[in-house]
Amino acid sequence: MPHGTLRRRQLLASTSAVLLAGCSVRARTISDTRPWSAGAGEPPIAITPGPWVFFSPEEGATVDALVERLIPHDALSVSGREAGCSVFIDRQLAGAYGSSERLYMRPPFMAGTPMQGMQSALTPAAQYRQGLAALHAYCRVAYVGRLPHEMTAEQRDALLKGLESRQVKLDGADGHGFFELLLTNTMEGFFADPLYGGNQGFAGWKMIGFPGARYDYRDEIAHRNQVIDVATVGITGRPDWTRKGT
Amino acid sequence: MARKLPGVDAVIVGLGWTGAILAERLTAAGLKVVAIERGPWRDTATDFPPSYAPDELRYAIRQDLFLRPAQETVTFRNKTSETALPIRSFGSFLPGNGVGGAGTHWNGQTWRFLEKDFVVKSHVTERYGKSAIPEGMTIQDWGVTYADLEKSYDSFEWTAGVSGRAGNIAGTRQQGGNPFEGPRSRDFPLPPLELSHASSLFAKAARELGHSPFPCPAANASRAYTNPLGVTLGPCTYCGFCERFGCGNYSKGSPQTTILPVLMRRPNFEARTNAEVLKVLTDRSGTRATGVTYVDAQGEELEQPAELVLLCAYQFCNVRLMLLSGIGTPYDPAAGTGVVGRNYCYQTGAGAQLFFENTRMNPFIGSGALQQVIDDFNGDNFDHTGLGFIGGGSISCGQTNGRPILYRPTEPGSPRWGSAWKQATVAGYQNAASVGSQGSSYAYRDSYLDLDPTYTDRFGRPLLRMTFDWHDNEHKAAAYATQRCMEIGRAMGAKQVLARNLSEHYSIVPYQSTHTVGGAAMGADPKTSAVKRYLQSWDVPNVFAVGAHAFPQNHGYNPTGTVGALAYWAAEAITSQYLKSPGALVPT
């Protein structure tokens, strides 16, 4: 069964890629019917495990070291690093999110009021590239050559607090903005479906008691103010459905 | 030069709720109808099946189903003296795109405005005197009454499969329903949804305080239901993936689940997707539309001639198309003249954040319209004498979702990361609730839409420019609503009750509401309205513009019930009057 499932998922993924490309270039005229064909649709494509796609090894090591402190390992959950948050961020930056593909990115870029929202020409990918380079330059001076993955937990906490409070200023990048983006993306990874790379073992969902990609609570809706004891599940199922011996 | 296609009876711009309703009614009347939709074809089985619909990152965070700013956005500023800048990433509101429009990813809260909302200016003037309307406020009567629209509201509710409890049937008060609502000709097609823990606490507390709680009218089917077109919806499963998502259970009333299965089979209907309308074409006199031009996904420009042009896109897209096409006189805020762009309004939010102890709210069990509501402080349901403001809002406590990327309430002062953040997050998840007020947003001379002088879309057309901020009346109304929400929160037994005030200035950054309205108001006077009471352009009678742009101001509810009703109302006027004698309709 695992093999069958895998093959089917791969097939779905490849079919969807073709259809997606088709949809984006072709206008359609639809009459007499609702268009439907087997395998149509765009199921999500799970990330491929393995080395960094967007980050350099040094960048990846830094992000690992920082998400490990934003979400530390303790009695409530594994760390953000163990849950895969840095892998999540890496894959997101390599995709449509990283390049701001869906956003309005036409010039002129001008500074506005806070009420007018983000006006930077920098994509998230560029923000990470610049932010990490500036952070490394800062660490080489302030921490005598040590990068975050070579620092103690306390040093990394102090660095993160400094960026958050704007007390640490980076040369050539917005340190506070970088911190906010990193925190947002780390939380996205910790609580998104595990197929995107983070929340491995449902670490984030189990911590708060979110049952995941379930779609029917008709049996539970009347159990007000009671513990709802249902197993956590993701879009691609559960590890024990597909993996031997777990 | 656009390639000219064979003519049709009617061309519809946008295939969301209003486009689908009008296409269904007009094809039933025998017209050959083409709908042109800028986004993709979308349907339940292929685009949001239960197997992958519950994906918060994809749909709620990366906004898969919404209009993408790269395709169209607006520029924004708080006041005329500022330079408007483009909304590069949607935040405050999330416009729809694609077949089904925002009707695919709405929550399903399906309201009728109050009887007095439709005559708000006359009513306020009569009850409180002319001086009750502040300087610069430009509220006006709708040109239609609640009684005019009752049948159309009923059509929409029975098509969409709305669950609820009537408060007033033909003038007789109904136990457990909204005592303030206008008379209905009959009850809702479906009984109300179940209650969440938080909303049951709210209902009890509100009753103890002397208010009248009732279930929110929900286009989330409480039972399986077959609508008058013969299309069947399945029962809502309280999955907690409603707003920002398509419904994989066929439970949320949307064009896909209620109209398209019938409409798409009609031989006299055709949908063209991934095709964006550029302009409504008019003849040399400028008083008759001859069709539209659009660009398909290959970049070819086409002309679709039509006898009738129906603008059914999202609110600001309709206003922009009217401005780009020269239909109606653009609004001039300095002179206070012109109508297209005038009276842009939004929704005034306020409320209370609550934290309880040792509670199991189970926030992940929810649906878009799973709410208890009171209307005691909405519209003019309460005496405003001495309060210093007019308007009000519905106050509700519901449970739409516990999706954890966005829903992680923590007590104030909690850290945002680290082990202490975890403890606060775990405690907040099961112990938090909120009471919210969705308030009226009245119109002002200095809040408007026009074409931006700098920023353009991918075709080089100017973006729409939005100039908007909160005014003193709305600040006062929101502060009053916050106090009422906090009283209820305390009566619910919350350990902590925190005010959620209106921001000092309106910001496009945090999500607030997709209830952008106005900009091409309907009305009885061509000096203050862009379309007649039948949604027909005053200037170009074979153009009808149907949607929330026609609201002269916004009231204290979600707009979709009224938007759907206006679509049935316009369809009735077109099929029973216009087609018999094409030209300017006169009130009957």
Contacts between the chains, C-beta under 8 A, distances in Angstrom:
chain1	res1	chain2	res2	distance
A	23	B	40	5.6
A	23	B	274	7.1
A	24	B	274	7.8
A	24	B	297	7.2
A	25	B	297	5.8
A	25	B	298	6.9
A	26	B	274	7.0
A	26	B	297	5.7
A	26	B	298	7.3
A	27	B	272	6.3
A	27	B	273	6.5
A	27	B	274	4.5
A	27	B	275	4.8
A	27	B	296	3.6
A	27	B	297	4.2
A	27	B	298	6.6
A	28	B	41	6.1
A	28	B	272	7.1
A	28	B	273	4.9
A	28	B	274	6.5
A	29	B	270	6.1
A	29	B	271	7.5
A	29	B	272	5.2
A	30	B	41	6.2
A	30	B	264	6.9
A	30	B	270	7.0
A	30	B	271	4.5
A	30	B	272	7.5
A	30	B	273	6.7
A	31	B	264	7.5
A	31	B	267	7.4
A	31	B	269	6.5
A	31	B	270	4.2
A	31	B	271	7.2
A	32	B	264	7.4
A	32	B	265	6.5
A	32	B	267	6.3
A	33	B	264	6.1
A	33	B	265	6.8
A	34	B	43	6.0
A	34	B	260	6.6
A	34	B	261	6.6
A	34	B	264	4.7
A	35	B	41	6.1
A	35	B	43	7.9
A	36	B	43	7.1
A	36	B	45	6.6
A	36	B	46	6.5
A	40	B	46	4.6
A	41	B	45	7.4
A	41	B	46	4.0
A	41	B	47	6.2
A	41	B	49	6.9
A	42	B	47	7.3
A	43	B	51	7.3
A	43	B	52	5.2
A	44	B	52	5.7
A	44	B	55	6.1
A	44	B	58	6.2
A	69	B	417	7.7
A	69	B	418	7.2
A	70	B	417	4.3
A	70	B	418	7.3
A	71	B	417	7.0
A	71	B	422	7.4
A	72	B	418	6.3
A	72	B	419	5.5
A	74	B	419	5.0
A	74	B	422	6.9
A	76	B	419	7.5
A	76	B	422	4.6
A	76	B	423	7.1
A	76	B	426	6.4
A	77	B	422	6.7
A	96	B	62	7.5
A	97	B	62	6.2
A	101	B	70	7.0
A	102	B	62	7.6
A	102	B	63	7.3
A	102	B	68	4.2
A	102	B	69	6.8
A	102	B	70	5.5
A	103	B	68	7.6
A	103	B	69	5.1
A	103	B	70	6.1
A	103	B	88	5.1
A	103	B	89	5.1
A	104	B	69	3.8
A	104	B	70	5.9
A	104	B	73	4.6
A	104	B	86	5.0
A	104	B	87	7.1
A	104	B	88	4.6
A	104	B	89	7.7
A	105	B	70	7.1
A	105	B	88	6.8
A	106	B	86	7.3
A	106	B	455	6.6
A	106	B	456	7.2
A	108	B	454	6.9
A	110	B	83	7.0
A	110	B	85	6.2
A	112	B	83	7.6
A	112	B	85	4.4
A	113	B	78	7.0
A	113	B	82	7.0
A	114	B	507	6.8
A	114	B	509	7.4
A	115	B	76	7.8
A	115	B	78	5.7
A	115	B	505	5.3
A	115	B	506	6.6
A	115	B	507	4.0
A	115	B	508	6.6
A	115	B	509	7.2
A	116	B	76	5.9
A	116	B	77	7.0
A	116	B	84	8.0
A	116	B	85	4.6
A	116	B	87	8.0
A	116	B	508	6.6
A	117	B	76	7.9
A	117	B	85	8.0
A	117	B	87	6.3
A	117	B	88	6.8
A	117	B	89	6.8
A	117	B	91	6.1
A	117	B	507	7.4
A	117	B	508	5.1
A	117	B	509	4.7
A	118	B	88	5.5
A	118	B	89	5.7
A	118	B	509	8.0
A	119	B	85	5.6
A	119	B	88	6.7
A	157	B	418	7.2
A	160	B	417	7.3
A	164	B	416	7.7
A	183	B	416	6.5
A	183	B	417	6.2
A	186	B	417	7.9
A	187	B	405	6.6
A	187	B	408	7.8
A	188	B	57	6.3
A	188	B	61	6.2
A	188	B	405	5.5
A	191	B	56	7.4
A	191	B	404	4.1
A	191	B	405	4.6
A	191	B	408	7.8
A	192	B	56	6.5
A	192	B	57	3.9
A	192	B	61	7.6
A	192	B	405	6.2
A	193	B	55	5.8
A	193	B	56	7.4
A	193	B	57	6.5
A	196	B	57	5.8
A	204	B	404	6.5
A	205	B	404	6.7
A	207	B	422	6.6
A	207	B	425	7.4
A	207	B	426	6.3
A	208	B	404	5.9
A	208	B	408	7.5
A	208	B	425	6.2
A	208	B	426	5.7
A	208	B	429	4.3
A	209	B	426	7.9
A	209	B	429	6.5
A	209	B	430	6.8
A	210	B	364	5.6
A	210	B	402	6.0
A	210	B	403	7.7
A	210	B	404	5.0
A	210	B	429	7.6
A	211	B	364	6.1
A	212	B	54	7.7
A	213	B	54	4.2
A	213	B	55	7.2
A	214	B	54	7.0
A	214	B	239	6.8
A	214	B	364	7.8
A	215	B	50	4.5
A	215	B	53	7.1
A	215	B	54	5.8
A	215	B	237	6.2
A	215	B	239	4.5
A	215	B	241	7.3
A	215	B	248	6.6
A	215	B	249	7.1
A	216	B	237	4.0
A	216	B	238	7.8
A	216	B	239	6.3
A	217	B	237	6.4
A	217	B	238	4.4
A	217	B	239	6.6
A	217	B	240	7.4
A	217	B	364	7.5
A	217	B	365	4.3
A	218	B	235	7.3
A	218	B	237	5.3
A	218	B	238	6.5
A	220	B	238	7.8
A	220	B	362	7.3
A	220	B	365	5.8
A	221	B	194	4.7
A	221	B	196	7.6
A	221	B	238	4.9
A	221	B	365	5.6
A	222	B	194	6.4
A	223	B	362	7.8
A	224	B	195	7.2
A	224	B	196	7.1
A	224	B	197	4.1
A	224	B	200	6.2
A	224	B	362	7.9
A	225	B	197	4.8
A	225	B	359	6.3
A	225	B	360	5.0
A	225	B	361	7.9
A	226	B	360	5.8
A	226	B	362	7.8
A	227	B	360	5.9
A	228	B	360	7.5
A	228	B	362	5.3
A	228	B	365	7.3
A	235	B	51	7.1
A	235	B	52	5.3
A	235	B	54	7.0
A	235	B	55	6.1
